Amino acid sequence: MSEQLHLDNQLCFRLYKLNKNLTKLYAPLLKELGLTYPQYLVMLVMWQQNTPILVKDIGNHLDLDSGTLSPLLKRMEKLEIIKRTRSNEDERAVFIELTAHGKHLKNKAKLIPAKLFTLTELSKTELLNLKSSLDELLDNTTKHLS
């Protein structure tokens, strides 16, 4: 087998494994908040916006379609961390807003990035360089998808 087709030489496989590892590292940190990783991503969007936001806008931020996002949001509403409200102007449009409990979780979540950073065992400079390289890779690959 040629080296270029060796599984461990594939960038996609490295990123796949890294994504799985990071998700597993997040799990115990998020368990303290009662959130799954996908729910945490929604909450990051919500905390950043700090105002009601349309489901389609959350989907745009997270690159998720409504078929994936809607069941996730329904579960989050059952946990009483968000509230879903249909738009008065367009009943197909649904606004999502944080409940008091959802807002309170933000304070508990503030420690998660630092805890995860510690688990990476990278220096701040190494992490910033990696983020920059990944941002560049994301930009370069995204332009080929449009």
Residue, then its C-alpha position, 0 to 999 in steps of 0.5 A: m500500500s502506498e504511504q499516501l493512502h495509509l490511514d494514519n497519514q490522512l489529515c481527515f482521520r486525524l481531525y476525526k480522531l481529535n474531534k472524538n477525543l475532544t468531545k469525550l473530554y468535554a463530556p464530564l465537564l458538561k455533565e456538571l451542567g446537565l448538558t451534552y456537547p451539542q447542547y453546549l454548542v447551542m448554549l454558546v450561541m445563545w449566550q453570545q447572542n443574549t437575545p431571542i434568536l431564530v432556529k434557522d440562525i442557530g442552525n447557520h451558526l452551527d452548520l446544522d439543519s433544522g431536522t437535526l436541530s429541532p429535536l435537540l431544541k425540544r430536549m433542551e426545552k424539556l430541561e427548561i434551559i430554553k423556551r421556544t416561541r413561534s413568530n407572530e409574523d410567520e408561524r414557520a419561524v421559531f424563536i429560541e430564548l434562554t430561560a432563567h436557568g439557561k442564563h444561570l448555566k452561563n456562570k457555571a460554564k465559564l470555567i469549561p474553556a480553561k479546564l479543557f485548555t489544561l487537558t490539551e497540555l499545550s501552551k497558550t501560544e501553541l493553542l493560538n497557533l493551532k487555532s489560527s492554522l485551523d481557521e485558515l484550513l477551514d477558510n481554504t476548504t470552505k471556499h471550495l464548497s461554495 
